């Protein structure tokens, strides 16, 4: 099922036929380093990942990670979508592209479309993002999307931390509220 389209990309539901692509993507060194080892080593593992991750999320939340493919060839290049994680209050946008498709603006194009869909179609007021502390390429995409670093967040059951990026206008409002609150406390 097609979820959304951009001039160069199409995002659609993942299915078992995408297992070979998912197996390759999830085992790229950058994916493991920046996102984590999902322990997907076989086609059966990839099918389980698709069913227990993205497909389960589609059923539970109405969104999840979608396959990103090129409009003109239908070649799969990555995944992008919305996630509801237990340890985050807000829904977050996530993306991962095969190494050969990075640096061409595809991550920004896909993530922009996903955020627009989340807000306009799904009615999400606030969409955030997380990334590993040294994933500078993803941080650049997040800043282009209008998100900025807010704080570091621990990932439950893991020793690693991640960086939380939130909408700039929300951060400005939060900081303004904090400043007002501090001024009121000092004035009384």
C-alpha positions, 0 to 999 in steps of 0.5 A: 500500500502506497503511503505517500509520494514525492517527486522522486520517491514513493513510500509504501508499506513493508511486506515479506517480499522486502526481506532481502532488502531489509536484510542488507540494510539492517546489516550495513555497518553504519546502520548497526553503528548509528541505529543498532544491531537488530540481529537480523542475519537471515531472510527469516529474521528479516521477515520476522523483523518486518512482521513484528516491527513495521507491520505490527506498528501499522496495525497498532498505531496506523503508522510505522517504518515504510519502504522508500523506493525511487519513483522511476524504477521502484528500486528500494533505497531505505526506510522512513516513517513514524515510530511510537517508542515506549521511552518517548512521549512523542512520536518520532520520525526515523529514516535509514538509507542504503549507503549508495543513496546517501548525500542526494537529499533523499532522507530529507525528501522522505522525512519531510513527506512523512512529517507532513503526513503525520501532521496533516493526515494523522493529526500529530501535533508534535513530531520529534526525532532521535539520533546517536550522538555522533551521527552528524549526517542525520543531525544535519537532516533533522536541522533541515527539518526544523528540529533542534537538539533538546537533550540526551535521552537514555535508551532503556535496556541499553547502555547507549544514549541518544540525542533528542531533537524537537521542533524549534518553535516548541523549544522557543516557546518552552524557553520563553515559558521558563524565562517568564516563570523565572522572572515571576519567581524573582519578582515575587 
